[in-house]
Amino acid sequence: MYQKIIEDIKRNLGENNDLNRKYLISQIDIYKNHEYSTEIVKEISRMIWDCLTPQEQEEFARIIEEENPIKEILIEVEFYIQNNDYETALEKLDTFMKTNPKLYENDKVNEYHSFQNPLEELIFNEFIGCEKELRYIPDNQPIEDLYYAYGFLLRDASRLDEAETALKEALNLNPVSTKIILELCDIYKMRTPTFNKFYFYNMDALRYAYSGYELARIYKNFGFYYYEEGNIELTIACYKYSLKYENDPFTRERVELIESNKKITLSDEECMEYMKSKHIKCGANPFIVENMEKLAAEYENDNLYDQALYFYRLLYSIEKDEETFKKIKSLDMKTRRVKRKI
């Protein structure tokens, strides 16, 4: 039904964009009480946008950019966070969230998503995909960041139910964001007696992780989980494996203390065998590594050195490969030369 209505509306469009706009506006009024009114109005709005001249689109985009309450509140909140005034930051976001309507909600036809980089979109398409039509949230509407910041501050204030709700809103927008998933893990670590949700969300994070920092945090989470389960060998294995990605002195001391108290010492190979026995993947997903390499090379070939460096640095953080390190140094020098010329 929805698709037929849209096709009928499109069939009545002609070459005159002024007349098209008037016609489309009239259709909004006709279908405002329809079963699919939300979806129809959204699609008509996109058609109206296509009827605007490039100059009109540019002016409209400029107005949106200048009057961008989401960006403004995030900048304000970031100031307070940087100054360790989490209480004021949360007060500002509490007020904003109560007085501003929700944007880009999924409907019967469309799914709205945002991704922090092209790699995340590839991960999403590979492991999740859309059940409906994919609609991208514009880059100048950082709603994912808004919900993440709100969830982070609510968690810090021990308002855990509200924090979980806010973070799940962020996760709906970007289902493969390891950063968001790990914040949810922290909530489930604090309040669930069985740690089931903590474990399964941590497994999700491992599936999508693409930085050494994320992998280190994930394996430390597994170390905590198996310590609570009383599985000392897996506790040591996971904590030790996290050190491959982040040489954290606290974690190293913790491993040494457990090994000393329990009189257990595991080699790197034994650690990996224990982890594999519980289906815990050792390292980043091969699909992610392969596509990270492709993206880095493509950006380098296009002389987009900043973007190439971003992915090469991520790649090095998980692979610690000498060739990748040399590539980073070489591209870093090229980038500096380009910037000096500018």
N, C-alpha and C positions, 0 to 999 in steps of 0.2 A: 504493500500500500504506500509506504513512504517513498519508495523508489519511483513508483508510477506518478505520484504527485510532483516530484522534482522534475521528472522527465517532461511532464505536461507543462510545467512552468517554463522550462528551458525552451520548449518548442515555440512558445509565444514571444520569445525575445527576437528582436530585429537588429538592424545595423545602427539605429539611433540610440546612443547610450543615455541621453536625457530622458527619452520616452521609456527606455528599459528600466531606469531607476524608479520612475513614477509607477510603472506597472508592478515592479517588485515590491515597492512599499505597500501598494494596495493588496498584494498577496499576503503580506504579513498580517494585515487586519483580517483577511478572510480566514486564515488558518490559526488564529491566535487561541481558539478553543478546541483545536483538533487533538486527537489522541497523541499524535506525534508533533505537537506544536513546538516543543523545545528544539527538536531535531530539524524541523522544517524551517523555523526562523533562523537557526544558525546557518543553514545552507543558503537561504535567501540572502542573508547578510554577506556571505562570501561572494555571491553573485553581484551584489551591489558594489562591493569593493572592486570587482573586476570591471565594473562600468565606469569607475573613476579614471580620470586622466592620470598619467604619471606624475604630473605636478600636484594634482589633488591628493594622490596617494602619499607623496613625499611630505606635503603639508600636514596631512593627517598623522603620519608617522612622527613628524617633528613635535606635534602637540602632545601626542601620547608620551614621547620620550621626556618632554619638559615637565609634564604633569604625571609623574610616575610614583605614586604613593608607596608601592612595594619597595622600589629601590631606595626611596628616601628613608623609610622606616628601618630597612636593613643597615643602611649607612649609620643611622643614629644608634641603633642597637649595638653595632660593631664597636662604636666609640666607647660605650659603657662597658662592653665585654673586655676590650683591650685595657681598660682602667680598673678591671676586676670588680666593677659595680654590677654584679649579676642581678641584684634585686631591682635596681632601676631599669635595667634592660628588660627584665620580665614584666615589670609594670607597664612599660611602653608597648610591648607586644600584646599583653593582655588587653589593653585598651584598643589597639589596632584591630585585633582579631574579633572583638565584640562589635565593632562599629563598621566593619567592611564586609561586603558580601563575598561568598565563595565564588571563585572563578574557575573556568575550565573543568567543570564536572563532567564525568562520563555520562552519556545518555544511551538511548536504545540503539543508536546507530554508530556513534563515534567513541573512540578512546583517546584521551588526551595524555600525552607523555612529553617529558623533557629529558635530555641526556647531557651530561657534562662534557662529553667529547664523542667523536665518531666511534671510538672503540666500544663505548657503552651501548651504543645503538646496535652494533654488530652482535654484542653479547646478548642483548635483549632479543633480537631476531632469531638467534641460534637456539636459545634455551627457553624462551617464553613465547614470544610472538603475540600478535593481536588477534582477538576474537572478533573485533569489529574493525571499522575503518580507523587507521591511525591518523591522528591530528597532532601536529607539533605545537607545543606551547612556545610562543615567541621568546627569543633570547632576552628581550628587554622586560620580560615578566617572570622574574626568578621566584616563582611560587614554591618550587621544591626547596630552595634555600630558606624561604620564609618559614615553612613548616618544620624544616630541620632545626633551624635556630630556636623556634618556639619549643619544640620537643626537647632539645638539649637543655634549655633554661628551665623548663618544667621538671625535667629529671633532676637537675641540680637542686631544685627547691623541694624535692621529694614529693611532688605532685604526680605520682607515677601513672595513675589511670589516665590523666589528661595528657601526660607526656607520650604514653603509648598511642593514644588517639591521634595526636599531632604527627608523630613519626610515621604512623601507618598511612596518613594522608600523603606525606612526602613519598612514601614507598609506592603508593598507587601511581604517583606521577612518574617515578623512576624505579621500577621493580628490581633493577640490578645494581642499585647503589650500595656498595659494601659499607660506605660510611654510615648510611641510615640503618642498615641491618645491624651493624655493630652497636649502634646506640640502643636499638631495641634489645640486643643481647644483654647490655648492661642493666636494663630494666628487669629482664627476666632473671638475671643473676641476683638481683637485690630482693626479689619478692616471691619467687616460686619455690616451694619446698622440694619438688622433684627435679627441677632444672630441665624438664623435657623441652620446653620452648627454647630455652637457652641453647640447648644442644642442636636442635634442628635449624634454628636461625643461624647458628654458627656454621653449620654445614652449608647453608645457602651462601653465606658470606665467602666461604672457601671456593665455592663453585664460580663466583663472579670476580674474585679478587684479582687485581692487576698491578699491585705495588708491594714492595718489600715490607713497608710499614704495616699495611693491612694484613699481609700473611703472618708477620710476627705477632700481631695482636690476636689473630685467629688461633694460632697454635698455642699461645699463652692461655687463651680461653679454654681450649681443650685440656691443657695441663691442669687448670683449675677444676674443670668438670671431673676428670678422672681422679683427682685427689679427693674430691668429695665422694666419689664412688668407691674409694678405697683401693683403686688399681694403681699401685705405686710405679710399676714398670711403665705403664702408659703415661703416667704423670711426668716421669723423668723424660721419656721419649719426646713428648710434645713440647715440654719446656726447652729441652736441648735443641730440638729442631727449630724453634723460634729464633734461637741465637744465630742461625744461618742468615737471617734477614735483618736482625737488629741486635747489636752487641750490648744488651741491656745489663748493667752490673747487678741490679736487683735480681733479675731472673737467673743470672749465672750463680749468684750466691745461694739462691733458693735451691737450685739443682744440686750444688755441692753439699748443702745442708741435708737434703733428703737422701742423697747417695751415702753420706757419712752415717746418718742415723739408721738407715735401713740396710746398710752394708751391701748396696747394689750399685754396680757400675756397668753402664751400657755403652757399647761402641755405636758409631753413627749408623752402621749397617743394622745393628740390632734395634735401634730406635725406629728406623724405617720399617722394619719387619713388624714390630709391634703396632705401628700406626696402620699399616696395610691390613693387618688382621682385623681391624675395626673399620675398614673401608674409609680411612682418612687419607685423602690424596696428599702425596708429598710434592709440594710445589704448585705453581700456577697451572691452570688448565692449559693443555697444549694448544687448544683452539685460540685461547687468548694470546699466548706467546706468539703463535704464527701470525695472527692478525696485527699484533703490535709491531712485529718486524716489518710487515707489509706497509703499514701506515707510515712508519718512520722512513722507510725507503722511498715511498711515493712523495712524501713531503720534501725529502732531500732532493729528489730528482726535479721537483718543481721549484727548487731554490727557496723553499719556505723553511728556513733554518730554525726559527723559533719553534715551530710546530714539530719539526723533525727531532729537535733536541728534547722536547717534552716527552716524546715516546721512547727515544733512546735512553733517556734517564730512567724512565719507568722500567724499561727492559733490563737495564743494568741492575736496578734495585732487586730484581727477582732472579737474575741469571748470574750476576757477578762475572761476566765474561770479559776477558782482556780486550778482545777485538771491539766490543761495544764501547769499552772505556776509551780506546784510542779514537773511535769514531766521534765520541762526545767531545774530546779535546780538539779534534780537527774542526768540527762544526762550530764549536765555541769560538775558535779563532776566526773562522769565516764570518760569523755573526758580528764580531767586534769590528772587523774590517768594513763590513757593509754599513754599520752604524756610524763609523768614523767618517765615511764618505758622505752620509746624509747630513 
